[in-house]
């Protein structure tokens, strides 16, 4: 049974060839054991039969004893062989068990490391999810606060005014607009943008959002129709008020902006209330959303920049004209200077000619020998002339 137990422990995954060798060794050992058992049984049988014949046949007893001794020697040799095989088998089993234990340890270590890395990544993702959850909670709180702000009419008006002011401040220089600007009729619109022609563009941010809220919250068809009628009436009245209050001929621009502080409200107006939008256009009132207001402000800024460039171009043209005049004067003066320079050159040439004549006459005087004068007198006259020529 012990051998069979060792044979079963040898079947390790991935080691089929080694297991086959161990099984062959086990089968050989079992065969030897069976042979030994058969020999022992045969020996006992011979001894049993030889009992009756021992008295009559002493030679047979001697042969039997000799055979028993041989069998005992063979049995001892078989036992030693069986012990060696058992020892080899035990050694092989121990080696394979150590190998399996080593592989199992490596596998467990790798699995543990992999699991630890996955847990670390999972913790990081959980941290990100936790942060996102906190952001969502904060956003929900802000949305609740925003809903509370927009529920009040005055707060809602301040919200639209604030969004409009932010867009204007970010898009235009400070000298190009003014909030709460006073017109000639003593009225003060929310914002006036000054265009190059001097007439301000009026922007009103008091859009009637109550009717839009009622239209969105309507339950049935009748309630929805009533809310739609109210919205048309409120927007039409607000358009009429802007036209009467802020469109002053000759003082303001011919059109004005009505600011809607929500893109969704603007889209809803254009989709469900196109007749109101067209009526506002015909009244020279343009309904604008935050994105359209930013676009309009950029166009205004570009127009102002072009006007300033035109003013600068006119100034440059005037300066260039003055510069051309100054260059003409400079040319006349240079030409006069050239005339004087040419005259000076001619005078210098005539002076050089006179100097050359004087030098020639001096040389002739030096060469003159006075008749009847002694050499000593000649030297007295010639010495001063030589000093004069030498520059003394």
ABEGO torsion letter per residue (X at the ends): XAAAAAAAAABBBGAAAAAAAAAAAAAAAAAAAAAAAAAAAAAAAAAAAAAAAAAABAAAAAAAAAAAAAAAAAAAAAAAAAAAAAAAAAAAAAAAAAAAAAAAAAAAAAAAAAAAAAAAAAAAAAAAAAAAAAAAAAAAAAAAAAAAAAABAAAAAAAAAAAAAAAAAAABBAAABBBGBBBAAGBBBABBBBBAAGBBBBBBABBBAAAAAAAAABABAAAAAAAAAAAAAAAAAAAAAAAAAABBBGABBABBBBBBABAAAAAAAAAABAAAAAAAAAAGBBBBBAAAAAAAAAAAAAAAAAAAAAAAAAAAAAAAAAAAAAAAAAAAAAAAAAAAAAAAAAAAAAAAAAAAAAAAAAAAAAABBBBGBBAAAAAAAAAAAAAAAAGX
